[in-house]
Amino acid sequence: MPAVVQVRGLRFAYGEAFELSIDDVTIGPGVFGLLGPNGAGKSTWMSLMCGLLRAGSGTVHVGGQVMSPDASDLRARVALMPQDFGLFPGYDVAGCLTYYGTLRGMAASEVKQRLDELSRLLDLNALFAIRVEHLSGGQRQKVGLAMAMLGQPEFLLVDEPTAGLDPIERDRVLAVLHDYGERATVVLSTHIVEDVEACCERAAIVMGGRVVASGNIDALRTRLAGRLWMRPERPSPSTGERARDTNARPRLLRAGRFWEWAVSDASPGAEWHPLEADLRATFLHLLHVENGAKDALALAFDAPGMAAHRSAEDEAVNTVEGDG
């Protein structure tokens, strides 16, 4: 049965260098995305949710039970595929996975049956005889996911699972995670917007150790609908050179060309064209706000019609933006 995960008032700090602060998030069942740039705190949050780290304050409840490093029975029902993981050296893939299953307390017959299933799902047959030290980066990712899924956890956390995968294998892994989410709770952590759109039903956008937006994917995707505009990047009036300060002028790269983009309730001017709202636009906009632009919504262009405000509230998206 899927384990519903409740995060309440969670705090964790690495000295004065970084603090994770998650107020109130409920996850599951299904696939939940943690979307954020590198260093946002996603991996730390996942480590707290599976009991690898002890929170400074606050709680994580998994299936109604408090998660902590001491909750050994609960942790046995949870599995994490971290960004960096080790494989047992000297083993081939089949031996490595079999040994891992034994360490998890699985019977030999159960391990064999589960490996047959995972082989079909992840196309592992051709890898079973390869020594783990000879695997490519993408092959290691698939083996790491198989390790995490071997014991059929109620709560599965995967950190950047598609790193190094070609497009076909990426789609395969995302499909496997989506299907597994029909009978378990899955957290997919990534900075790749397309992975979240393809696989997740709900997501939280994480920046600077905080959740800056959360909700269902459709609501996050359409958050800026009707208020996005773009124009070809213009030379600077003073230097004649293309602007390169992405904090001052948000840009999109399309077909080898940079476009400036803006958020406005009305067209900023004749040369601005409507831009379709999507999850990537929402993510880039929130990232721009988080990076502390002088006025991320008005973009300091002094263009008429630029709106320096959002709509009062989006019922489907819960936003907790700071001042950057």
N, C-alpha and C positions, 0 to 999 in steps of 0.2 A: 504494500500500500504506500502511495507517495507520502513523503514526510513534509508537511507544511513547516516552513522556516520563518520564525519571527525574530526580527532584530529590533531591540529597544534600547535607546540611549547608549549605543556602543561607542566606547572611547579607547583609543590605543595610541601611544606616543613612542617615537624613537628619540628619546631625549628631547631637545628643543628643535631638532631638525625637521620633524614631520609629525603631524597628528591626524589620525583618522577619527572622524566624528560622524556617526550615522544615527540619526534620531529614531526613525520609525519606518521600517520596511518589512513587508510580508511577501514571502517568495513561495511559489508552488501552489498546486502541482503544475507540471509542464516545464517548458524551457524558459528561463529568465536570463536576460542579458545584462552583464556589467560592461558598459561601454565607456571608455575613457582613454586619454592619452597616456603615454608612458609616464610612470611616476605618480599617477593619480591616487594610488592606494588600493587598486583592485586586488592585487595579490595578497596584500595585508588583510583585507576584508575577508578574502576566501580562507586564509589561514586561521582567522578567528572563528569562521563558521564551521570549520571542521576540527577545531580543537588543537591545532598545532601551536597557537599562541594563546596566552591568557589575557583577557581584556583588562584594561585599567579600571573600567567601570562599565555598567550596562550588561545586557544579557543577550545571548542567542539561544532560542528554543528551537529544537529540531524534533518534530513530532510530539511537542508538548514537554520535552525533557530539556534540561539545561545542558548546553554544550560547554565543555571545558577540557583542558588536557587530562583531567582525572576521570572523565566519563568514558571509561574503556568500553563498556558494553554498547554505549551509543555510538562511539567512534567506529566500532566494528561494522555498523550499518551505513557508514559514510565512506566515500572514496574521493580522493583528489588526484587529478593529473596536473602537476605543477608545470611551470614553464621549463624548468631545468630538473630533470630527473635522471637517476642512475639506473642502468641495467646491469645484471649480474655478469661480470666479465668471465670469459672462457666458456660461456654457454651459447648454444644456438638459440634461436628465437623460441622454438617449441620447448626446449629445456628451461629457458628463462621463465616463461609464462607458467610452466608446470611447477617449478620451484616456488614461484610467487604464490600460486594457488595453495600449495602445501603450507606455506608460512601463514596464510590466512585461515588455515584450519579446514580447508575443503578436502573432501574425499577424492581419491584418484579418479573414480568413475565420474564424479561431478566435474572435476577439472577437464577431463577429456570431452565430456558432453558440451561444456561451455566453450572450450576451444574450437570445437567443430562449428558451433553457432557463430562465434566471433570471426572465424576464418571466412565463413560465407558473407557475413555482414561487411567486413573490412578488407576482404580479398587478401588474406594473409597466407594462403597455401604456399605461394612461391617464396615466402620469407622464412618459413619454419626451419629450414636447414641452414640458414645463414647465421654465422656467428654475430653476436650483437655488436661487436666492435667494427664490423664491416658494413653496417647499415648506413644508408644515406640519411640525411636529415629528415626528409619526408617519411621514410620508412620507420625511423625511430618514433616519429609522432604517432603513427598507427599502432605500433607496438605499445607505446605508453598509454594510449587510449584503451587498448585491449586489457592491459594490466588493471587500469582503473575500473573497467566494466566487468572484470572477471567474476567478482563475487556478487554481481547483481545488486549493487547498493541501492538503498531507498533514496539516498541523497548523493548525487554525483556532481562534483565541481571540476571544471576543465578550464585551464588557463592557456590561452592562445593555442587551441588545438589544431588550427589549420596552418600554423607557421611552417613554411617549407614545402607545402603540398602543391602539386600541380592542380589545374582547375577541375579535372575529373575526380581526383582523390579528395579535393576540398569539398566538392558537392556530395561525395559519398559519405564523408565524415559528418557533415552537417545533417544529412538525411538520417544517419544512424542516431545522432543525438536527438533530432526531432522525434523520431519514432520511440526512442527510449523515454522521452519525456511524457509519453502517453501513459506510462505506468510508474513513473518516478518523478522526483523533482530534480531538475538539472540547472546548474548555473554555468553559463558560458561567459567567460571573461575575455575581452578582446579590445583592440583599438580599431578593428576593421568593421566599418559600418555595415558593409554588405553581409557579413556573417550574421550580425544581429537581425537584420531585415529578413534574411532567408530562413532563420531557424527559430527565432524567439517570438513568443506571444506578448511578453511584457519585458520592460527593461528599465534600468536606472542608468542615467548618465552621471559619471563620477569624475570630479575634477578637484584637485587640491585637497583630497581627503574628505570631500563632502559630496552628497547627492544634490546635484543642481537641477535635475528634472527626473521624473519617473512617471510611468504609466504604460498603457498598452501601445503597441507599435504604431497602429494607425493614428492615434492621437499625437504621438511624438512626431510622426512623419508630417502631419498636416498642421503642426503648431504655427508655422509661419505662412500658411496658405493665404494668397492674395496680397502679401506684404513683402515679397522678395523681388528685387530688381537687379539688373546687371547692365553693364556697358563695357565696351572695350577699354582696356587700361590706357589711361592718358599719360603723356609725358608731363613731368613736373613743370609748372610755369616758370620756375626760377632757373632750373638747370637744363630743361629739355630732355632729361633722362627719365626712363621708366621708374616709377616708384617701387621701392623694394622693402619698405617698412610695412610688413604685414599686420602689425598691431595698429597702425594708423589707417591703413586701407586694406580691408579684407579682400582677398582675391580667390578666384577659382581658375584652375587650369583646365581648359577644354580644347581638344583638337590642337594641342601645341600652342595655344594662345591664352594669355592671362586676361581675365575679366574682373573688373571691380564689381562688388556686389554690396547691396544696401538693404536695410529693413525700413520700410516706410508704409504708412497707411495709404498714401497716394503716390503716384509717379513722381520721382524727384526732378524730372525734366524730360525734354523731347528725345534725348539720346539714350535714355534708360529703357530697357525692355523687361517685360515680366519674366520671372524665373520660377520654374515649377518647384514647389516645396517638396522636400523629401527629408529622410532622416539625416542624411549627410549635411544638408543645409542647417538643420536644427543643431546638430553636433558642432559644426564649424562656428555657428553664431554664438553658442554658449561658450565655446573655447575662446572665441575672441573677447567676449565679456570677461571671462575668467582671467585672461592675460592682461587685463587692465588698460584697454584702449581709452583714450581721453574721453571719447563719447562713442561707444561701440554702435549705438543705434543710429545716431545722426552722422557718424563717420567724419565729422568736421569738414564736410564738403560745402557747407553754407548753401545747400540747394533748397529751393522752396519746396514745401510739402513733406520734408523729412520729419518723420514722427519719432520723438524721443521717448516713446512710451510703448508698453505692450498693452494688449487688451487686458482688462481688469483681472480676469481669471479664466483659466481653461478648465472646465469641469473634469475633463478626462486626464489632465496632466497636472501633477502636483509639483510646483516649482518652489525652490528655496534658494534663489540666486542671492549671492552676496554682492558686495561692492567691488569685488575683484581684488 
